[in-house]
Amino acid sequence: MSGLARPLEQAVAALVCTFQEYSGHRGDKYKLCQAELKELPEKELPTWSPTELRECDYNATMGVLDTDNDCEVDFVEYVRSLACICTCCHEDFKDCPPEPPCSQ
């Protein structure tokens, strides 16, 4: 077995590192506030912003993801948001019927 990380290992590390890069600038380091949540996709998904994310009704999706209604998104809610973005924006999932928490 080689010492190189597999693509999924790299993806998981990227998810965690990206969350940590944005969380805690304005409060709790384990959560993203609304401003951090808005900044993250604008900077990290620049080729998807703003057209594709608007098409996905990104703001509505993010509102649904704040499952504990604390106006912040924790890591689990953040990962759900990425799954929802993939489901509604990625070509491979365009015909897949939305499931909660992506739909309202």
N, C-alpha and C positions, 0 to 999 in steps of 0.2 A: 504494500500500500504506500502511495506516495505521500509526501508531507504537504502537498498542495491542498488547500481547502476546496471542497466541492462547491458548485454553484449555489446550492441551497444554503450551505453553511455561510457562504459569502453574503447571500441575501439576508439571512437572519442577522448577521453582524451589522449589515448596513441599516436594517430596520432599527435595531437598538441604538446604534451610534447616531443615526439621524434624529431619533426621538430625543436622545440625551443632548444633542447639539442645540435643540430649540427649547426644550423644557426648562423651567426654572429661572429663566431670565427675569421674569416678572412675578415670581412667587414660588410655589411648590415645585421642587425639581422632579417630582414624579408625575407631573401633569402639565398639559399644555393649556394655557389660557386662550381666550378668543383671539387675541392679537398674535400669539405664537402660532396658533392653529391656522390663521390666515396667512402668515408669513411663510410657513413651511412649504406648502405646495407651490406658492408663487416662486420660491427660490429653487426648490428641489425638483419640480416638474415644470420647468420653464417652457418646454415645447407643448405642454398640455394646457397652459394657461394663456388667456382666460377662456378661450373658445370651447375647448373640449370639456373643461370642468363645468362651464355654464350649461353645456348640453346635458351633462350628467345631473344637473340640479344639485351641484355640490353643496351649497349652503343648506338646503333642506336635508340632504343626507347627513351632514355634520350635526345638525340639530337633533336628528334621530339618534345619533351615536352617543350623545351625552346621556347615557342611560340612567345615571344617578342625579341628573338635573342640577349639577353643581356649577354649571357654566364653564367647566374645564373638561378636558379629555385625558383620561389616564392611558397607560400603555395598551391595555386590552381594547379600549375604545378606538385608539389610534390605529391598531392593527386591523380592526373591523373597517375603519374608514378606508384603508388601503385596499382591502378586499372588495369593498363596495365600488371604489374607483375603478378597479380592474374589471369588475363585473359589468359596470355600465359604460365604460369607455373603451375597453380593449376589444378589438375586432373579433377575437375568438369567442367572446361571450355576448355579442350583440343580440343573438336570438334566444339567449337563456332567460327564462322568466325571472324577474327579481323576487328575492325572498327577503324577509325582514333580517337585519335591520336596515337594508338598503331602500326598501319601499316604505311609503307612509301609510 
